[in-house]
Amino acid sequence: MSRRYFGTDGVRGKVGKNPITPDFVLRLGQAAGRTIRHRSGTSRPTVLIGKDTRISGYMLEAALEAGFSSAGVDVLLCGPIPTPAVAYLTRALRLDAGVVISASHNPYDDNGIKFFSGAGTKLPDEMELEMEEEMDRGFACVTSAELGKARRLDDASGRYIEFCKASISGNADLKGLKILVDCANGAAYHIAPSVFHELGAEVTAVGNTPDGFNINAGVGATHTEHLPELVREHGCDVAVSLDGDADRLIMADANHVYNGDELLWAMVTDRLLDGAVSGVAGTLMTNFALEQKLAERQIPFGRAKVGDRYVLEMMKREGWLLGGETSGHIIALDKQTTGDGLVSALQVLAAMRRQEKTLAEVTAELTLLPQVLVNRPIEPGFDWRKSEAFGAAVREAEKTLEGRGRLLVRPSGTEPLLRIMVETADPAEARRLAEELAAALP
């Protein structure tokens, strides 16, 4: 059975259009509440709700709160807080579920709802399907005596800051490092600078003045083209760039922007100093150069579907502790249960301090193959596999790249786009092939 509302990372869309409307979110909250009650076996479960800085968060938070209350579920409200903070707090407080109101790296007029289990992990597909089935049963409020209550968790940010700091050795500090922190005008704007400052770094913060409309607007992990320039301008050693909900990490120095594959490699090689690494999970988008480097070290590697939930599923299935996506979702399962931009940044920074190396030096062994990604808008519901012209173009491109590159075509899980990625040593050839494929679509 296919999911109707849930994509690769919860329910997401344009605010004011189905499904991101107050009435839908109210019904989703109630359906989720009924599902959680059924699965928890408790008469009064508790869920935690966090959000990013989008102006629509106020409206959707109120709708979710009402939906959960109507299902007899208590609610803890955190206000703006990173997605991984919701995962951590849900687990640490022994709650039944966590909910994040965010559209991650998307613009402010998008929003979404994603859920975490009581263990702080993304929900399995079958539980999301159960929520959709509950929605089909219609709205049914519990009696007044059973209604859920809501209260604020006032120290949520402080708890998460201490958790992040504890994710590296107690002997480690960042004294002497000058760090530029780009908070994307998102959920970590009041948290990320404090984490690095309290560990001893000299911090320059940008993207830390959210107004409800400027989240991800020219800042954050999806707008990193000017990061090296900012590092130079502010005299910093390194930049840490997060996305709107702070589960994604990109870093930079004065000369280069480092993506998730490079940062994951830095974490792998640092852990090799203490012994073997059991394996690493990537995705279909992971650069082939990383796969080759891991093979040289005899480290098992697997490719999951795109989406950090699928990376996590592979890690748990294989018993691996490290995994991630090129886009910057990096998971260290012995540190956190989900992708966490701040925790990942601290692992890389701690590796730099431990080895007394720069960011360039801890990633130097890995030289990525050029990847060109073209996003081709498509109509919702369009089945690109049925296009004969596009299929012929794909086969021709695969023949051209055979033995020396990769081609990947996949639909976005969050937007009406077809993503066409070509990877080969010649970036001009990769660009040409990707654009030819995009043009072959009707």
Rosetta blueprint (number, residue, H / E / L):
1 M L
2 S L
3 R L
4 R L
5 Y L
6 F L
7 G E
8 T L
9 D L
10 G E
11 V E
12 R E
13 G E
14 K E
15 V L
16 G L
17 K L
18 N L
19 P L
20 I L
21 T L
22 P H
23 D H
24 F H
25 V H
26 L H
27 R H
28 L H
29 G H
30 Q H
31 A H
32 A H
33 G H
34 R H
35 T H
36 I H
37 R H
38 H H
39 R H
40 S H
41 G L
42 T L
43 S L
44 R L
45 P L
46 T E
47 V E
48 L E
49 I E
50 G E
51 K E
52 D L
53 T L
54 R L
55 I L
56 S H
57 G H
58 Y H
59 M H
60 L H
61 E H
62 A H
63 A H
64 L H
65 E H
66 A H
67 G H
68 F H
69 S H
70 S H
71 A L
72 G L
73 V L
74 D E
75 V E
76 L E
77 L E
78 C E
79 G E
80 P E
81 I L
82 P L
83 T H
84 P H
85 A H
86 V H
87 A H
88 Y H
89 L H
90 T H
91 R H
92 A H
93 L L
94 R L
95 L L
96 D L
97 A E
98 G E
99 V E
100 V E
101 I E
102 S L
103 A L
104 S L
105 H L
106 N L
107 P L
108 Y L
109 D L
110 D E
111 N E
112 G E
113 I E
114 K E
115 F E
116 F E
117 S E
118 G L
119 A L
120 G L
121 T L
122 K E
123 L L
124 P L
125 D H
126 E H
127 M H
128 E H
129 L H
130 E H
131 M H
132 E H
133 E H
134 E H
135 M H
136 D H
137 R L
138 G L
139 F L
140 A L
141 C L
142 V L
143 T L
144 S H
145 A H
146 E H
147 L L
148 G L
149 K L
150 A E
151 R E
152 R E
153 L L
154 D L
155 D L
156 A H
157 S H
158 G H
159 R H
160 Y H
161 I H
162 E H
163 F H
164 C H
165 K H
166 A L
167 S L
168 I L
169 S L
170 G L
171 N L
172 A L
173 D L
174 L L
175 K L
176 G L
177 L L
178 K E
179 I E
180 L E
181 V E
182 D E
183 C L
184 A L
185 N L
186 G L
187 A L
188 A L
189 Y L
190 H L
191 I L
192 A H
193 P H
194 S H
195 V H
196 F H
197 H H
198 E H
199 L L
200 G L
201 A L
202 E E
203 V E
204 T E
205 A E
206 V E
207 G L
208 N L
209 T L
210 P L
211 D L
212 G L
213 F L
214 N L
215 I L
216 N L
217 A L
218 G L
219 V L
220 G L
221 A L
222 T L
223 H L
224 T L
225 E L
226 H L
227 L H
228 P H
229 E H
230 L H
231 V H
232 R H
233 E H
234 H L
235 G L
236 C L
237 D L
238 V E
239 A E
240 V E
241 S E
242 L E
243 D L
244 G L
245 D L
246 A L
247 D L
248 R L
249 L E
250 I E
251 M E
252 A E
253 D L
254 A L
255 N L
256 H L
257 V E
258 Y E
259 N L
260 G H
261 D H
262 E H
263 L H
264 L H
265 W H
266 A H
267 M H
268 V H
269 T H
270 D H
271 R H
272 L H
273 L L
274 D L
275 G L
276 A L
277 V L
278 S L
279 G L
280 V E
281 A E
282 G E
283 T E
284 L L
285 M L
286 T L
287 N L
288 F H
289 A H
290 L H
291 E H
292 Q H
293 K H
294 L H
295 A H
296 E H
297 R L
298 Q L
299 I L
300 P L
301 F E
302 G E
303 R E
304 A E
305 K L
306 V L
307 G L
308 D H
309 R H
310 Y H
311 V H
312 L H
313 E H
314 M H
315 M H
316 K H
317 R H
318 E H
319 G L
320 W L
321 L L
322 L E
323 G E
324 G E
325 E L
326 T L
327 S L
328 G L
329 H L
330 I E
331 I E
332 A E
333 L L
334 D L
335 K L
336 Q L
337 T L
338 T L
339 G L
340 D L
341 G H
342 L H
343 V H
344 S H
345 A H
346 L H
347 Q H
348 V H
349 L H
350 A H
351 A H
352 M H
353 R H
354 R H
355 Q H
356 E L
357 K L
358 T L
359 L H
360 A H
361 E H
362 V H
363 T L
364 A L
365 E L
366 L L
367 T L
368 L L
369 L L
370 P L
371 Q E
372 V E
373 L E
374 V E
375 N E
376 R E
377 P E
378 I L
379 E L
380 P L
381 G L
382 F L
383 D L
384 W H
385 R H
386 K H
387 S L
388 E H
389 A H
390 F H
391 G H
392 A H
393 A H
394 V H
395 R H
396 E H
397 A H
398 E H
399 K H
400 T H
401 L H
402 E L
403 G L
404 R L
405 G E
406 R E
407 L E
408 L E
409 V E
410 R E
411 P E
412 S L
413 G L
414 T L
415 E L
416 P L
417 L E
418 L E
419 R E
420 I E
421 M E
422 V E
423 E E
424 T E
425 A L
426 D L
427 P H
428 A H
429 E H
430 A H
431 R H
432 R H
433 L H
434 A H
435 E H
436 E H
437 L H
438 A H
439 A H
440 A H
441 L L
442 P L
